[in-house]
């Protein structure tokens, strides 16, 4: 099944009511068909893994096509350069969290990107850093080893605000980060300004 055939299949299954409802959950996209996550996962199983196809699907800028791209890409062929390209394309929490969950967390670059992205100023790049942190906390290792996953600064952690409507994935991200916070904040050295009293 090639990219054009997949897009045609998505178009035939489009759900305009679902697209209209996405706005209530803060999901924005240049184009969307309103397909459900189970439907995309079923389609991904039918297609199988295909790196070239994943790149073509991502380039369409269609919400569901990008979600499918994160499901069908070949993990061993995902480069750090690709991750940097894709993270800059994130335009909603749905694409951000879904891509981190389905693909990025499984790469050998996940831990480094978690640290780097969580300190970046761009809204969805920063969110991706914390989404990766939540994914790594939930799936990658026993709780006792999670302290080494992210050396985010206290400022980065406390100053992060996800400017999106409430959603279950966002709640999951915040819950996992909250559970880990005592671990990674305790292991971070924070530079504080010297007060007058201390200087004297």
C-alpha positions in Angstrom: 0.0 0.0 0.0 1.6 3.3 -1.1 1.1 6.8 0.4 -1.5 7.8 -2.1 -3.6 4.7 -1.5 -3.3 5.2 2.3 -4.5 8.8 2.1 -7.4 7.8 -0.1 -8.4 5.2 2.4 -8.2 7.7 5.2 -10.3 10.2 3.2 -13.0 7.6 2.6 -13.1 6.9 6.4 -13.1 10.6 7.4 -15.3 11.6 10.3 -16.1 15.4 10.1 -17.8 15.3 13.5 -14.7 14.0 15.1 -12.6 16.6 13.4 -14.8 19.3 14.8 -14.6 17.8 18.3 -10.8 17.9 18.3 -10.8 21.6 18.9 -12.4 21.0 22.3 -9.3 19.0 23.3 -6.7 21.5 21.9 -5.9 19.4 18.9 -5.0 21.6 15.9 -3.7 20.5 12.5 -3.6 21.9 9.0 -5.7 18.9 7.9 -7.3 16.0 9.7 -9.7 13.2 8.9 -11.0 12.4 12.4 -9.8 8.8 12.5 -9.5 7.1 15.8 -6.2 5.8 17.3 -7.5 2.1 17.2 -8.2 2.6 13.5 -4.7 4.0 12.9 -3.1 1.1 14.8 -5.2 -1.4 12.7 -4.0 0.3 9.5 -0.4 0.3 10.7 -0.6 -3.5 11.3 -1.9 -4.0 7.7 1.0 -1.9 6.3 3.9 -3.2 8.4 7.1 -1.3 8.9 8.3 1.0 6.1 10.8 3.8 6.8 10.4 5.5 3.3 6.6 5.4 3.6 6.8 6.9 7.1 8.8 9.9 5.7 6.2 10.4 2.9 3.3 10.2 5.3 4.9 12.7 7.7 5.5 15.2 4.8 1.8 15.4 4.1 1.3 17.4 7.3 -2.0 15.5 7.9 -2.7 14.7 11.5 -3.5 11.1 11.1 -0.8 10.5 8.4 1.8 11.7 10.9 0.3 9.5 13.6 0.6 6.6 11.2 4.1 7.5 10.3 5.2 7.2 13.9 3.6 3.7 14.0 5.1 2.3 10.8 8.6 3.8 10.8 11.5 1.4 11.2 13.1 2.0 14.6 16.6 1.0 13.5 16.5 3.6 10.7 15.4 6.5 12.8 18.2 9.0 13.1 18.8 11.8 15.5 18.6 14.2 12.6 15.1 12.9 11.8 14.0 13.3 15.3 15.2 17.0 15.2 13.3 17.5 12.0 10.1 15.9 13.2 10.1 17.6 16.7 10.2 21.0 14.9 7.0 20.0 13.0 5.0 19.3 16.2 1.9 21.5 16.2 -0.3 19.8 18.7 -0.1 17.7 21.8 -1.6 14.8 19.9 1.2 14.6 17.4 3.9 15.4 20.0 2.8 12.8 22.6 1.9 10.2 20.1 5.2 10.4 18.3 7.2 10.2 21.5 5.1 7.3 22.7 5.0 5.3 19.5 8.5 5.9 18.2 11.0 8.3 19.9 11.0 6.7 23.3 12.4 3.5 21.7 15.4 5.1 20.0 18.9 5.1 21.5 18.7 8.9 21.4 15.7 9.2 23.8 17.5 9.9 27.0 19.7 12.6 25.4 16.7 14.2 23.7 14.8 14.2 26.9 17.5 16.3 28.5 18.0 18.6 25.5 14.4 19.2 24.6 13.1 19.8 28.1 15.5 22.8 28.3 14.5 24.3 24.9 12.1 27.3 24.7 9.8 26.1 21.9 6.5 25.0 23.3 6.1 21.6 21.7 9.8 20.8 21.7 9.9 21.4 25.5 6.7 19.3 25.8 8.4 16.5 23.8 11.2 16.5 26.3 8.8 16.0 29.2 6.7 13.5 27.2 9.8 11.4 26.7 10.6 11.7 30.4 7.2 10.3 31.2 7.5 7.5 28.6 10.9 6.5 29.9 9.7 6.5 33.5 6.8 4.3 32.6 8.4 1.8 30.3 12.2 1.9 30.2 13.5 0.8 33.6 12.7 0.1 37.3 11.7 3.2 39.3 15.0 3.2 41.2 16.9 3.9 38.0 14.8 6.7 36.8 16.8 9.4 38.4 19.4 9.3 35.7 16.9 9.7 32.9 16.7 13.5 32.9 19.0 16.1 34.3 16.5 18.9 33.7 17.1 22.0 35.8 14.7 22.9 38.6 13.9 26.1 36.7 13.0 24.1 33.5 10.8 21.7 35.5 8.9 24.4 37.5 8.6 26.9 34.6 7.2 24.5 32.1 3.6 25.1 31.2 1.8 23.1 28.4 -0.4 25.6 26.7 -3.0 23.1 25.6 -6.5 22.0 26.6 -6.6 19.4 29.3 -6.3 15.8 28.0 -5.5 12.4 29.3 -2.1 12.2 27.7 -1.2 15.6 29.3 -2.4 14.3 32.7 -0.3 11.2 32.2 2.8 13.2 31.4 2.4 15.5 34.4 1.7 12.6 36.7 4.8 10.7 35.7 6.9 13.8 35.9 5.5 14.6 39.3 6.3 11.1 40.5 9.9 11.4 39.2 10.5 15.0 40.3 11.9 14.1 43.8 14.4 11.8 42.1 15.8 14.0 39.3 15.5 17.4 41.1 17.4 16.0 44.0 20.3 15.1 41.7 20.5 18.5 40.1 22.8 21.3 41.2 21.0 24.6 40.9 23.0 27.8 40.8 21.5 30.5 43.0 22.4 34.2 43.2 24.5 35.2 46.2 22.6 37.3 48.6 24.0 40.4 50.2 23.9 38.8 53.6 25.7 35.7 52.4 28.3 37.9 50.6 29.0 39.8 53.8 
